[in-house]
Amino acid sequence: MKWTDDRGGNVDDRRGSGGSGGMIVGGGLGTLIIAAIVFFLGGDPSGILSSGSVQSSGNGQKRELSAEENKIGEMVDMMSGWNTITWEQIFKENGMTYTKPGIVLFEDTTQSGCGTAQSAMGPFYCPADQKIYMDMSFFNELQQRFGAKVTEFTVAYVLAHEEGHHIQTLLGTTQKVDALRRSGRYSEADLNRVSVATELQADFYAGVWAKRTNDTKGILEPGDIESAIEAAEAVGDDNIQKRSQGYVNQESFTHGSSAQRKEWFMKGYNTGDIKQGDTFNQLLK
């Protein structure tokens, strides 16, 4: 992945305020992230965030960030800038106004508009405050536990997926999904299908972002798209269920199969057209 001078200016780096963490691209040991299989690339985690059911391992002591950690913060700020430039243009083309989300880098725990954010929950987007929360140690876990090769573009893909959930909020999709869930008229299987559609659409938006950003910035290098696909496939519901229980139950899928995640990311990347991303197919009609 090629770096540019773009910066988003909307990154709130809270690392170093307590505990220890960080990301090691290509190696290193990650803390066991219990809920990562549920929240990786997920939507609104407010229910479990508020429950306080996952304990932090932080020691509460402040520390100086390392040179590597500062470089990671700079990288995320650059990726944020790419997202802003690309989505401002796409929204303008469609007669809409884009507003960028905040991005919070943290370790162990921090406060979000959805409750207490903890590293065990993986990266997530909070609609309540329109911010993306990322503990970078998650990427170690993605590599060590799920077998995905972590590159800089893996981080870009994850951020773009969470940005996809922000796009859903700006377009009103998140609100429609929440209303459907709260209506009490649908079975758990139906709600699972809606959840899958939500996540696949965020993958689609990430693909659109990758295509459009590369067209204008030329950021992609050989292997970048493959690393994004590998990350998406690693946490497909079927792959996770095979690892955890030895069999696959499609009705319990909440994020989509590995094949579906690849399919919708690549559809976004190949078309670059936000209008081609109706993963819901009448579910919200």
C-alpha positions in Angstrom: 0.0 0.0 0.0 1.4 3.4 -1.0 1.3 6.3 1.5 0.2 9.8 0.6 0.3 13.2 2.3 -3.5 13.1 2.9 -4.7 13.4 6.6 -8.2 13.3 7.9 -7.7 15.3 11.1 -10.5 13.4 12.9 -8.5 10.8 14.8 -8.7 10.9 18.6 -5.7 8.9 19.8 -6.4 7.8 23.3 -3.6 5.2 23.5 -1.1 5.6 26.3 -3.8 6.7 28.7 -3.6 3.3 30.5 -2.6 -0.3 29.9 -0.5 -1.5 27.0 -1.2 -2.5 23.4 -0.5 -1.7 19.8 -0.4 -3.5 16.5 2.4 -5.5 15.1 2.0 -5.9 11.3 3.2 -9.3 10.1 3.9 -10.8 13.6 3.6 -10.6 17.3 1.3 -12.0 20.0 -2.2 -10.7 20.5 -4.3 -10.8 23.6 -7.1 -13.3 23.4 -10.1 -11.3 22.2 -13.1 -13.3 23.4 -15.8 -11.4 21.5 -13.9 -10.7 18.3 -15.9 -13.4 16.4 -19.0 -11.5 17.2 -18.0 -7.9 16.8 -15.3 -8.0 14.1 -16.5 -5.7 11.4 -19.8 -5.4 13.2 -22.4 -2.7 13.6 -24.0 -1.3 16.7 -22.6 -3.2 19.8 -24.5 -1.1 22.3 -26.1 -4.0 24.1 -23.0 -5.8 25.2 -21.0 -2.6 25.5 -23.4 -1.4 28.2 -23.4 -4.8 30.0 -19.8 -4.6 31.2 -19.5 -8.4 30.8 -16.0 -8.3 29.4 -13.2 -7.3 31.8 -10.3 -5.0 30.9 -6.7 -6.1 31.4 -5.4 -2.5 31.6 -3.3 -1.4 34.5 -4.4 2.3 34.4 -0.9 3.7 34.1 -0.1 6.3 31.5 2.8 5.8 29.1 4.5 7.3 26.1 3.6 5.9 22.7 6.4 4.2 20.9 7.7 5.4 17.5 5.9 2.5 15.9 2.6 3.3 17.6 2.9 7.0 16.5 3.5 5.8 12.9 0.3 3.6 13.2 -1.6 6.7 14.3 -0.3 8.6 11.4 -1.3 5.8 9.0 -4.9 5.7 10.4 -5.1 9.4 10.0 -4.0 9.1 6.4 -6.6 6.3 5.7 -9.2 8.6 7.3 -8.3 11.3 4.9 -8.7 8.9 2.0 -12.2 7.9 3.2 -13.3 11.5 3.6 -12.0 12.5 0.1 -13.6 9.5 -1.6 -17.0 9.6 0.2 -17.3 13.4 -0.2 -17.0 12.9 -4.0 -19.5 10.0 -4.1 -22.1 11.8 -2.0 -21.6 14.9 -4.2 -22.2 12.8 -7.3 -25.5 11.6 -5.8 -26.7 15.1 -4.7 -26.0 14.5 -1.0 -23.7 15.9 1.7 -21.2 13.8 3.5 -20.1 14.2 7.1 -17.1 12.3 8.3 -17.1 10.1 11.4 -14.7 10.5 14.3 -12.1 7.8 14.8 -10.9 6.8 18.2 -7.8 4.7 18.8 -7.7 3.2 22.2 -6.3 0.3 24.2 -8.1 -1.8 26.8 -11.1 0.4 27.5 -12.5 3.8 26.7 -15.9 5.5 26.7 -18.1 5.6 23.6 -21.6 6.9 22.9 -22.7 3.3 23.0 -21.3 2.6 26.4 -17.9 1.3 27.6 -15.7 0.2 24.7 -13.3 -2.7 25.5 -10.6 -4.2 23.4 -12.3 -7.6 23.6 -15.0 -6.3 21.3 -12.9 -5.6 18.2 -13.3 -2.6 15.9 -16.8 -1.2 15.8 -18.9 1.8 14.7 -21.1 3.5 17.2 -24.2 5.2 15.6 -24.9 7.2 18.7 -21.8 9.4 18.5 -20.9 8.5 14.8 -17.5 7.4 15.7 -15.3 4.4 14.8 -13.5 2.7 17.7 -10.4 0.6 17.1 -8.0 -1.1 19.5 -5.1 -1.9 17.2 -4.1 -5.1 19.2 -7.1 -6.7 17.4 -5.0 -7.1 14.3 -2.6 -9.3 16.2 -5.5 -11.5 17.1 -6.8 -11.6 13.5 -3.5 -13.0 12.5 -2.7 -15.3 15.4 -6.2 -16.8 15.9 -7.9 -16.5 12.6 -4.9 -17.1 10.4 -5.2 -13.9 8.2 -2.0 -12.3 7.0 -2.1 -8.7 8.4 -0.8 -5.9 6.2 -1.3 -2.2 6.2 -4.2 -2.6 3.7 -5.9 -5.0 6.1 -6.2 -2.1 8.5 -7.5 0.1 5.6 -10.1 -2.5 4.8 -11.3 -2.8 8.4 -11.5 1.0 8.7 -13.4 1.2 5.3 -15.9 -1.5 6.5 -16.6 0.5 9.7 -16.9 3.6 7.5 -19.5 1.6 5.6 -21.6 1.4 8.7 -21.3 5.2 9.0 -22.5 5.5 5.4 -25.5 3.3 6.4 -26.3 5.7 9.2 -26.0 8.8 6.9 -28.3 7.1 4.3 -30.9 6.0 6.9 -30.3 2.3 6.6 -29.1 1.9 10.2 -32.3 3.5 11.4 -34.5 1.2 9.3 -32.7 -1.8 10.6 -33.1 -0.7 14.2 -36.8 -0.1 13.7 -37.2 -3.5 12.3 -35.4 -5.1 15.1 -37.4 -3.3 17.7 -40.8 -4.0 16.1 -41.0 -7.5 17.6 -42.6 -8.8 14.4 -39.7 -10.9 13.1 -38.2 -14.2 14.1 -34.6 -14.6 15.1 -33.8 -16.2 11.8 -35.3 -13.2 10.0 -33.2 -10.8 12.1 -30.1 -12.8 11.4 -30.7 -12.4 7.7 -31.0 -8.6 8.2 -27.8 -8.6 10.1 -26.0 -10.5 7.4 -27.3 -8.0 4.8 -26.1 -5.1 6.9 -22.6 -6.5 7.2 -22.4 -7.5 3.5 -23.4 -4.0 2.5 -20.6 -2.6 4.7 -18.2 -4.9 2.8 -19.6 -3.7 -0.5 -19.1 -0.1 0.6 -15.5 -1.0 1.5 -15.0 -2.4 -2.0 -16.4 0.8 -3.5 -14.1 2.9 -1.4 -11.0 0.8 -2.5 -11.9 1.1 -6.1 -12.6 4.9 -6.1 -9.7 5.7 -3.8 -7.2 3.8 -6.0 -8.6 5.5 -9.1 -7.8 8.9 -7.7 -4.8 8.2 -5.4 -3.2 5.1 -6.8 -2.7 3.5 -3.3 -2.9 -0.2 -4.2 0.1 -2.4 -4.6 0.2 -6.1 -5.6 -1.4 -8.3 -2.9 -3.4 -5.5 -1.2 -6.9 -6.5 -2.4 -6.0 -10.2 -1.6 -5.2 -9.2 2.0 -8.5 -7.5 2.4 -10.3 -10.6 1.0 -8.3 -12.9 3.2 -9.3 -10.9 6.3 -13.0 -10.9 5.3 -13.0 -14.7 4.6 -11.1 -15.5 7.8 -14.1 -14.2 9.9 -16.9 -15.5 7.7 -19.6 -17.1 9.8 -19.0 -20.5 8.3 -15.2 -20.4 8.9 -15.8 -19.3 12.5 -18.4 -21.9 13.2 -16.2 -24.7 11.8 -13.3 -23.5 14.0 -15.5 -23.2 17.2 -18.1 -26.0 16.9 -17.0 -28.2 14.0 -20.1 -27.7 11.9 -22.0 -24.9 10.1 -25.5 -23.6 10.9 -26.5 -21.1 8.2 -29.6 -19.9 10.0 -27.4 -18.5 12.8 -25.2 -16.5 10.4 -25.0 -12.8 11.4 -22.2 -11.5 9.2 -22.2 -13.7 6.1 -20.2 -16.6 4.8 -16.6 -16.3 3.7 -17.8 -16.6 0.1 -20.5 -13.9 0.5 -18.1 -11.5 2.1 -15.6 -11.9 -0.7 -18.4 -11.6 -3.3 -19.8 -8.3 -2.0 -16.5 -6.7 -1.4 -15.4 -7.6 -4.9 -18.8 -6.4 -6.3 -18.1 -3.0 -4.7 -14.5 -3.0 -6.0 -15.4 -4.0 -9.5 -18.3 -1.6 -10.0 -17.3 1.4 -7.9 -21.0 2.2 -7.9 -22.8 2.8 -4.6 -26.1 2.1 -6.2 -25.2 -1.6 -6.8 -25.1 -2.5 -3.1 -28.7 -3.6 -2.3 -27.8 -6.6 -0.1 -31.2 -6.5 1.6 -33.2 -7.5 -1.5 -36.7 -6.5 -0.1 -35.8 -7.2 3.6 -36.3 -3.5 4.5 -39.3 -2.9 2.2 
